[in-house]
């Protein structure tokens, strides 16, 4: 009976992957008005929320959030 209730409520007994948050960060363009330190803090928060643990993936994510002068 308990197993039937769990199956009906949860769909299946398989373990689920942990949920991740899709936090967007501002693009860093390298102009004087942009704060590099603030951008690094945003980047760190976003990689933790998205559970990006691999160093290469963290670099790729950071590069995807560069703009303008900082991208070249």
C-alpha positions in Angstrom: 0.0 0.0 0.0 2.8 2.5 0.9 4.7 1.7 -2.2 1.6 2.3 -4.3 1.1 5.7 -2.6 4.7 6.6 -3.2 4.5 5.6 -6.9 1.3 7.5 -7.4 2.6 10.6 -5.7 6.1 10.7 -7.1 5.7 9.0 -10.5 8.6 6.6 -10.0 11.1 5.5 -7.3 14.2 6.7 -9.2 16.4 9.3 -7.5 16.2 12.7 -9.1 19.0 14.9 -10.1 19.4 17.9 -7.8 17.7 21.0 -9.1 19.9 23.9 -10.4 19.1 27.6 -10.5 19.6 29.4 -13.8 21.1 32.7 -12.5 22.0 35.1 -15.2 24.9 37.5 -14.7 25.7 40.7 -16.3 28.1 40.7 -19.3 31.6 42.1 -18.4 32.8 44.4 -21.2 35.9 45.9 -19.6 34.9 49.5 -19.6 35.7 51.7 -16.6 32.2 51.6 -15.3 32.2 47.8 -14.9 33.5 46.4 -11.7 35.6 43.3 -12.3 35.4 42.2 -8.7 31.5 42.5 -8.7 31.5 40.5 -12.0 33.7 37.8 -10.4 31.3 37.5 -7.4 28.3 37.2 -9.8 30.2 34.6 -11.8 31.0 32.6 -8.7 27.4 32.7 -7.4 26.1 31.6 -10.8 28.5 28.7 -11.2 27.6 27.5 -7.7 23.9 27.8 -8.3 24.2 25.9 -11.6 26.4 23.3 -10.0 29.2 23.8 -12.5 32.2 22.0 -10.8 34.4 21.3 -13.8 37.1 23.9 -14.3 36.9 23.8 -18.1 33.2 24.3 -17.9 33.6 27.3 -15.5 36.0 28.9 -18.0 33.6 28.3 -20.8 30.7 29.8 -18.8 32.9 32.9 -17.9 33.9 33.4 -21.5 30.2 33.2 -22.6 29.5 36.2 -20.3 32.2 38.5 -21.7 31.4 41.4 -24.1 33.0 44.2 -26.0 36.6 45.0 -25.2 36.9 42.1 -22.6 36.0 39.5 -25.3 38.9 40.3 -27.6 
